[in-house]
């Protein structure tokens, strides 16, 4: 099973209209997960929760700083 992420709008009848159409080679059944609410507030809440989680304390160790700004290649869309 593959997944895509896109946005859309639910109308008063409960019908979902995608902001960008998803093209497929043939009609097929899909699973849909609908997330709603204030995305920005939830994202900030998740980031705060993760940054304060002691399970990630090992990332604060100097030994974990193995990459620099010179590593990797620049990605451009």
C-alpha positions in Angstrom: 0.0 0.0 0.0 1.3 3.5 -0.9 0.4 6.8 0.6 0.2 10.4 -0.5 -0.5 13.6 1.4 -2.7 16.4 0.1 -5.2 18.9 1.4 -8.9 19.3 0.7 -12.2 20.7 1.9 -15.2 19.0 3.4 -18.5 20.5 2.3 -21.7 20.6 4.4 -22.7 17.3 2.8 -19.5 15.7 4.0 -18.1 15.3 0.5 -14.3 15.8 0.2 -12.9 17.9 -2.5 -9.1 17.7 -3.0 -7.1 20.9 -3.5 -5.0 19.1 -6.1 -6.4 16.2 -8.1 -4.6 12.9 -7.7 -4.2 11.2 -11.1 -4.2 7.4 -11.3 -4.1 5.0 -14.2 -7.3 3.2 -13.2 -10.2 3.7 -10.8 -9.6 2.0 -7.5 -10.7 2.0 -3.8 -8.7 4.1 -1.4 -8.4 4.6 2.4 -8.9 8.1 3.6 -7.7 9.6 7.0 -9.1 13.0 7.7 -7.2 15.3 10.1 -8.9 18.5 11.0 -8.3 21.4 13.3 -5.6 24.1 13.6 -2.6 22.5 11.9 -0.1 25.1 13.1 -1.1 24.9 16.7 -0.9 21.1 16.6 2.5 21.1 14.9 3.9 23.5 17.5 2.5 21.3 20.3 4.1 18.2 18.7 7.4 20.0 18.3 7.4 21.2 21.9 6.5 17.7 23.1 9.3 16.1 21.1 11.9 18.6 22.0 11.2 18.1 25.7 11.0 14.3 25.6 13.9 12.8 27.5 14.0 9.9 25.0 15.8 12.3 22.7 18.3 13.7 25.2 21.1 11.7 23.6 20.9 14.1 20.6 22.3 16.8 22.9 25.6 15.0 23.3 28.5 16.6 21.4 29.3 13.1 20.0 26.1 13.2 18.0 27.2 16.3 16.0 28.7 14.4 13.1 27.4 16.6 10.3 28.2 20.2 9.4 26.8 22.8 7.0 29.2 21.6 4.3 27.8 18.0 4.3 25.3 17.0 1.7 24.0 18.8 -1.4 21.5 21.7 -1.6 18.0 20.6 -2.6 16.0 22.9 -4.9 12.4 22.3 -6.0 
